[in-house]
Each structure stands twice: as C-alpha cells, then as structure tokens.
Amino acid sequence: MLLIQNGYVKTMAGPDIPGGCVLIGDDGKIAAVGENLTAPEGTQVIDAQGRLVTPGCVDAHCHIGLDNQAMGWEGRDYNEIIDPITPHLRAIDSINPMDEAFPLALQGGVTSACTGPGSANVVGGTFVALKLYGKRVDKMIIKDPIAMKCAFGENPKRCYGQSMKKSPTTRMATAALLREVLFKTQRYLADKEAGKNPPFDIKLEAMIPVIKGELPLKAHAHRADDILTSIRIAKEFGVKLTLDHCTDGSLIADELAEEGYPAFVGPSLGGKSKIELANKSFTTPKELSDAGLTISIITDAPVIPIQYLPMCAALAINAGLDTETAWKAITINPANSTGIGDRVGSLEPGKDGDVVIWTADPMTTVGAESYTTIVDGKVVYQA
C-alpha cells in the first residue's frame, strides 16, 4: 500500500482538501481520500510536505508514440498516406513506448493520453487510451479503441489533392468519402445481420462500432465550416462525435452549445502554420466553456510537447478561463469525454492510483513540474 499525507489535495471530484491524504491499495486502486488517514504497518508513506496533490493529467488528443521524438521518417508512424480511407489501422500497432516523450510526460505530470493516427486521411484508424508508463503497449492500455479518427479541412486536401493529384481535392470530396464509407458500413452491417454473409471487408468491419454508436468519430476540424460539416454528417448517420482542435469554435460557440458535443481545444501554442489556424488563441477554451460546452485542452503532441499540457491550461487561465475549469480541462473532462472517466481523471476510491505531487502549482508558477508521479500506485518519477 501507499499513503500520501500532508498534501493540498485537489480531488477533481469534490472540494479541495488542505492537509489531505490519498491511500492507494496493493491493487493499485485508490482506497480512500480524506484527512488523517491511517494505513497498516509496512505501508509506504510519502509526506507531501504541503505540496499540491492532483490526479495525473490526461491528454485527450495527441500522437505520442506514433510520431517519435528525435527521429525523422524512421519514427513517423502516424499517417498512412496511400489511401484516404483507412479505418482498419490501429494506433496500438505503431506505438513505441521507448519514445523519450513518455518519461518527459511523467515528469510533466501527464499520466494518461489518447493517441492515434494523424489527420492526413479522411478516415485514419482508431485511437487508444493508455498509461504513459510501461515497456509494452499491451500492458499500458486503459481502453482500446476509444475513437475512430476522421479529418476535415486542409490536411486531406493537401496530402491527396496537392501532393498526389487524387481525391480529395475539395472539402466536398472529403465529406463525400466519409459518407461513402458510412453508407457502405450500414449496408454491410444490415447484410450481416440478415444472414446474407457478405464478403469480408476489413475496413467496413472496423467501421461497424461507429455505425452502432459504440465508437465516436474523432473529428479533426479547425475551421468553423469544417466543424459544422462534421456535425452534419454525424447527425445524418446518428453516430457519436468529438470535436478535436475546434480552432474556430469561438466563432460558432452558440451553435456548438446547441449540439453539445465535447470540444478538445488545441494546440493553441506556437505559430499559425496554415490558414485554418488563423484564429488560434488561448481565449477559445473560455469562450466555449462560457457557452456551456464541456472542454478539454490538448497538446496534439508532438506539436506541443506533451509535458507542457499543464502549461497550456495555465495560459488559458491567463486568457480568462477560471482556474477550476482549467484543471477540469486536463483531468476529469478529457477522461469523461473519451470514455475512461471510470479509471482516471479524479482522486476517488476505486479509481486508478494515478497521482501527481507538484513542485509548485503549475497554474501559477512557470517551470512547475512533478515532484513525484505515481501510476497505478507505483512511483514512476521522482524529482
């Protein structure tokens, strides 16, 4: 067992607990959170010495392990730019847990991430949620799959229309290709359920959970019209959806509030490398939150190195977002919005023992990072 005591505990499930404790059982699950907790003899005890204690941060959208740091083409395993429709690809088959981004994430207080294919393809394959500590991806998985990646806007047009002179060259074609695979999956599933035994199609098999509402589309969309196109298609087929990047979200915040889809905002740090990023701003999380949307802040790592996820939340606070919402945007909101909130995102009995003890409050102190990072009840980083 492991007992963290004398910390300022931010549970993300209720009020903060000054002088609080977190008890983690031998199973790696949180056993209790509160004041003046005791543990059996032999329990490992960590004195937080008044430091801030929070759940491990969660990144709802990145490419960690698929786009390896300090590598060129050898480590770029996130876009299969051959066919714009590749739903049968699985993130787990490209993830390299030895990528140096993983230990840097733990040092930065990020313990879980949703990672997967990039946005070159109209349909790119499945994302996975995993812990950021381990040697073998199969043992790091929280949930697989969590979403089917799809992409709108400039990237599919550039990768196929500009580079390969093939469809899609327009936004119309991107939408049409997505509709086509959704229509084909509907028919394929209906034939299977009717006992017609259609010829096996691995792409359509991969899309069945989307059509059945078991797996959301994870829609890369920056520009306002692309965001609304993703919603239009999701509603046409009655499928689930998350809005990833949502750069122009503030321009249509009232429209998005009517729809209620989760918004994963970012990456908001860095230059505006293409036209659809013209309205990139750290004010967007506040504007969407004020409109009533559930927001998460994302790094899109390695676009922003994943260890700087808390810093991105701090910059959103500087742009007007309230502190509690900013913490939610990198803990419980991404956990709940990606379907892993039963495991991570808050400090509650029964959840995974993923805890960060901070050197200082990362929302107010430049350079704050983890003093101690704990994953599944095990200390995996110590400053």
C-alpha positions in Angstrom: 0.0 0.0 0.0 1.0 3.6 -0.5 -0.1 6.6 1.7 0.4 10.2 0.6 -0.2 12.5 3.5 0.1 16.2 4.3 -0.8 17.4 0.8 -3.1 20.1 -0.6 -5.3 17.5 -2.3 -7.3 18.6 -5.4 -9.6 15.6 -6.0 -11.5 16.9 -9.0 -14.4 15.0 -7.5 -15.3 17.4 -4.7 -13.8 20.2 -2.6 -10.1 20.5 -2.2 -8.6 19.0 1.0 -5.9 21.1 2.7 -3.7 18.7 4.7 -5.3 15.8 2.9 -4.3 12.2 2.3 -4.6 9.7 -0.5 -4.4 6.0 0.3 -3.7 3.5 -2.6 -4.2 -0.2 -2.1 -2.0 -3.1 -3.1 -4.2 -3.4 -6.3 -3.0 0.0 -7.5 -6.5 1.5 -6.9 -7.4 4.4 -4.6 -8.7 3.1 -1.4 -9.5 6.4 0.4 -9.2 10.1 0.1 -9.6 12.5 3.1 -8.0 13.8 6.2 -5.9 12.0 8.8 -6.0 8.6 7.1 -4.1 5.8 8.6 -2.6 2.7 6.9 -1.4 -0.7 8.1 2.1 -1.2 9.3 4.5 -1.6 6.4 2.7 0.9 4.1 4.9 3.1 2.1 4.4 6.7 3.3 5.1 9.8 1.2 5.0 13.2 3.1 3.8 15.7 0.5 5.0 18.5 2.8 2.1 20.7 1.9 2.6 20.4 -1.8 -0.3 20.4 -4.3 -1.5 16.8 -5.0 -3.8 16.1 -8.0 -4.8 13.3 -10.2 -2.5 12.6 -13.1 -3.2 14.8 -16.1 -5.0 13.4 -19.2 -4.4 14.5 -22.8 -7.5 13.8 -24.9 -5.7 14.1 -28.3 -2.0 13.5 -29.2 0.2 11.3 -31.2 2.7 10.2 -28.6 4.5 7.0 -29.5 3.4 7.2 -33.2 5.3 10.4 -34.0 8.6 9.7 -32.2 10.7 12.5 -30.9 14.3 13.0 -32.2 13.6 10.9 -35.3 12.9 11.6 -38.9 10.9 9.3 -41.3 12.0 6.3 -39.2 9.7 7.3 -36.4 6.8 8.8 -38.3 4.2 6.1 -37.9 1.0 8.1 -37.7 -0.1 8.7 -41.3 -0.5 6.0 -43.9 -0.7 8.4 -46.9 -1.7 5.9 -49.5 -5.4 5.6 -49.2 -7.7 8.4 -47.8 -9.9 5.7 -46.1 -8.0 3.5 -43.7 -10.3 2.7 -40.7 -8.7 -0.7 -40.2 -5.4 0.9 -38.9 -4.9 0.6 -35.2 -2.8 3.0 -33.1 -1.5 0.2 -30.9 0.4 -1.2 -33.8 2.5 1.9 -34.2 3.1 3.0 -30.6 6.7 2.9 -29.4 6.8 3.0 -25.6 10.5 3.7 -25.7 9.9 7.1 -27.2 11.5 9.7 -24.9 8.2 11.6 -24.8 6.9 9.1 -22.3 9.2 9.8 -19.4 9.0 13.5 -20.2 5.2 13.3 -19.9 5.5 11.7 -16.5 7.9 14.4 -15.4 5.4 17.0 -16.6 2.6 15.3 -14.5 0.8 13.7 -17.5 0.0 10.1 -16.8 -2.6 9.2 -19.4 -3.2 10.1 -23.1 -5.4 9.3 -26.0 -3.1 8.8 -29.0 -3.6 7.7 -32.6 -3.3 8.4 -36.3 -2.8 11.8 -37.7 -5.1 13.8 -40.0 -3.7 13.1 -43.5 -6.6 10.6 -44.2 -10.3 11.3 -44.3 -10.6 8.2 -42.0 -7.3 7.4 -40.4 -7.9 4.5 -37.9 -8.5 4.0 -34.2 -7.2 5.9 -31.2 -6.3 4.2 -27.9 -6.2 5.5 -24.3 -3.1 4.4 -22.4 -1.0 5.0 -19.4 2.3 6.7 -20.1 4.4 4.3 -18.1 5.5 0.9 -19.3 7.5 -1.1 -21.8 4.8 -3.0 -23.6 1.8 -1.1 -25.0 -0.5 -4.1 -24.4 0.0 -3.6 -20.7 -0.4 0.1 -20.8 -3.9 0.2 -22.4 -6.7 1.8 -20.5 -9.2 1.3 -23.3 -8.8 0.3 -26.9 -10.3 1.5 -29.1 -11.7 4.8 -27.9 -12.5 6.6 -31.2 -12.3 6.4 -35.0 -10.1 9.3 -36.3 -11.5 11.3 -39.2 -10.3 14.6 -40.7 -11.8 17.6 -42.4 -10.2 20.8 -43.8 -6.8 21.4 -45.3 -4.9 18.2 -44.4 -6.6 15.6 -46.6 -6.8 18.1 -49.4 -3.1 18.8 -49.2 -1.9 15.2 -48.8 -4.0 13.9 -51.6 -5.1 16.7 -53.8 -1.9 18.8 -53.8 0.7 16.1 -53.3 -0.8 13.1 -55.2 -3.3 14.8 -57.6 -6.1 12.5 -56.4 -9.3 12.8 -54.4 -10.0 14.5 -52.1 -9.0 17.9 -53.7 -12.0 19.7 -52.2 -13.9 19.8 -48.9 -16.9 18.3 -50.8 -14.9 15.2 -51.7 -13.7 14.8 -48.1 -17.3 14.8 -46.9 -18.4 12.5 -49.7 -15.6 9.9 -49.0 -16.7 9.8 -45.3 -20.3 9.5 -46.2 -19.5 6.7 -48.7 -17.7 4.5 -46.1 -20.5 5.2 -43.6 -23.2 4.2 -46.2 -21.3 1.1 -47.1 -20.9 0.1 -43.5 -24.6 0.5 -42.9 -25.4 -1.8 -45.8 -22.6 -4.3 -44.9 -23.9 -4.5 -41.3 -27.5 -4.9 -42.5 -26.5 -7.8 -44.7 -24.6 -9.5 -41.9 -27.5 -9.1 -39.5 -29.8 -10.5 -42.2 -27.6 -13.6 -42.6 -26.5 -12.7 -46.2 -22.9 -13.3 -45.3 -21.3 -10.5 -47.4 -17.6 -10.9 -48.5 -15.3 -9.9 -45.6 -14.2 -6.3 -45.7 -11.7 -5.3 -43.0 -12.4 -1.6 -43.5 -16.1 -2.0 -43.0 -15.6 -4.3 -40.1 -13.6 -1.6 -38.4 -16.4 1.0 -39.0 -19.2 -1.2 -37.6 -18.7 0.1 -34.0 -19.0 3.6 -35.3 -22.3 2.9 -37.0 -23.6 1.1 -34.0 -22.8 4.1 -31.7 -20.2 2.2 -29.8 -17.3 4.3 -31.0 -17.3 8.0 -31.7 -15.8 9.7 -34.7 -12.9 11.8 -33.5 -13.1 14.7 -36.0 -10.1 16.8 -36.8 -11.7 20.2 -37.6 -10.2 23.7 -37.3 -12.3 26.0 -39.5 -15.9 26.8 -38.5 -17.4 25.3 -41.6 -15.4 22.1 -41.2 -16.6 21.8 -37.6 -20.2 22.1 -38.7 -19.7 19.7 -41.5 -18.5 17.0 -39.1 -21.7 17.7 -37.0 -23.9 17.5 -40.1 -22.5 14.1 -41.1 -22.6 12.7 -37.5 -26.3 13.7 -37.3 -27.1 12.2 -40.7 -25.8 8.8 -39.6 -26.7 9.0 -35.9 -23.1 8.5 -34.8 -21.2 9.8 -31.8 -18.7 12.6 -32.3 -16.0 14.7 -30.6 -14.7 18.0 -31.9 -10.9 17.9 -32.0 -8.9 21.1 -32.3 -12.0 23.4 -32.7 -9.8 26.4 -33.5 -12.7 28.5 -34.8 -15.0 27.3 -32.1 -15.4 30.7 -30.5 -16.9 32.0 -33.8 -19.8 29.5 -33.6 -19.9 28.9 -29.8 -23.7 29.4 -29.7 -24.2 26.8 -32.5 -21.9 24.3 -30.8 -23.7 24.8 -27.5 -26.9 23.7 -29.1 -25.3 20.4 -30.3 -23.5 19.5 -27.0 -20.5 17.6 -28.4 -17.3 17.6 -26.3 -14.7 20.1 -27.6 -11.0 19.2 -27.4 -9.2 22.6 -27.9 -5.7 23.0 -29.1 -2.9 23.0 -29.9 -3.0 26.7 -29.1 0.7 27.4 -28.5 3.0 28.1 -31.4 2.9 29.7 -34.8 0.0 29.7 -37.3 1.4 27.3 -39.8 -1.6 27.2 -42.1 -4.7 29.3 -43.0 -7.1 27.3 -40.9 -5.2 28.2 -37.8 -5.7 31.9 -38.3 -8.0 32.2 -35.2 -5.8 30.0 -32.9 -6.0 31.6 -29.4 -5.9 30.6 -25.8 -9.1 32.6 -25.4 -11.1 29.8 -27.1 -11.4 27.5 -24.0 -13.0 30.3 -22.0 -15.4 31.3 -24.8 -16.5 27.7 -25.4 -16.8 27.0 -21.7 -18.8 30.2 -21.1 -21.2 29.0 -23.9 -21.8 25.8 -21.9 -19.5 23.3 -23.7 -17.5 20.6 -21.9 -14.0 21.5 -22.9 -10.7 19.7 -22.8 -7.3 21.3 -23.5 -5.0 19.2 -25.7 -1.4 19.4 -26.9 -1.6 17.4 -30.2 1.9 16.2 -29.2 4.4 16.4 -30.5 3.0 19.7 -31.9 3.3 20.9 -28.3 5.4 18.5 -26.2 3.0 16.6 -24.0 4.8 17.6 -20.8 3.5 21.1 -21.3 -0.2 20.2 -21.1 -0.5 21.9 -17.6 1.3 25.0 -19.0 -1.3 25.2 -21.8 -4.1 25.2 -19.1 -2.2 27.9 -17.3 -2.0 30.0 -20.5 -5.8 29.5 -20.9 -6.2 30.9 -17.4 -4.1 33.9 -18.3 -6.5 34.4 -21.2 -9.5 34.4 -18.9 -10.5 30.8 -18.2 -11.3 30.2 -14.5 -8.8 28.0 -12.6 -11.1 25.2 -11.7 -12.3 24.8 -15.3 -8.7 24.8 -16.4 -7.9 21.9 -14.1 -11.0 20.0 -15.2 -9.9 20.6 -18.8 -6.7 18.5 -18.3 -8.1 15.9 -15.8 -11.7 14.8 -15.4 -13.2 16.4 -18.6 -10.8 14.6 -21.0 -11.3 11.4 -19.0 -15.1 11.5 -19.2 -15.2 12.7 -22.8 -13.1 9.9 -24.0 -14.8 7.2 -22.0 -12.1 6.5 -19.4 -13.5 8.5 -16.5 -14.2 5.3 -14.6 -10.4 4.8 -14.4 -8.7 8.2 -14.3 -9.2 11.9 -14.1 -10.0 12.3 -10.4 -8.9 11.1 -7.0 -11.8 8.9 -5.8 -12.0 5.4 -4.2 -12.0 2.7 -6.8 -10.1 4.7 -9.5 -6.6 4.0 -10.6 -3.9 5.3 -8.3 -2.5 7.9 -10.7 -1.3 10.8 -8.6 1.0 13.8 -9.1 2.7 15.7 -6.3 3.8 19.0 -7.7 6.9 21.1 -7.1 4.6 24.1 -7.3 1.2 24.9 -8.7 1.6 24.6 -12.5 -1.3 27.1 -13.0 0.6 29.9 -11.3 4.3 29.0 -11.4 6.4 28.9 -14.6 8.6 25.8 -14.6 6.4 23.9 -12.1 6.6 20.1 -12.8 6.1 16.9 -11.0 7.9 16.3 -7.7 6.5 12.7 -7.6 4.5 10.9 -10.2 2.6 7.8 -9.3 0.9 5.4 -11.8 -1.3 2.5 -10.5 0.1 3.0 -7.0 3.8 2.9 -8.2 6.2 5.7 -8.0 7.4 6.1 -11.6 9.1 9.5 -11.4 10.8 11.3 -8.6 12.4 14.7 -8.9 
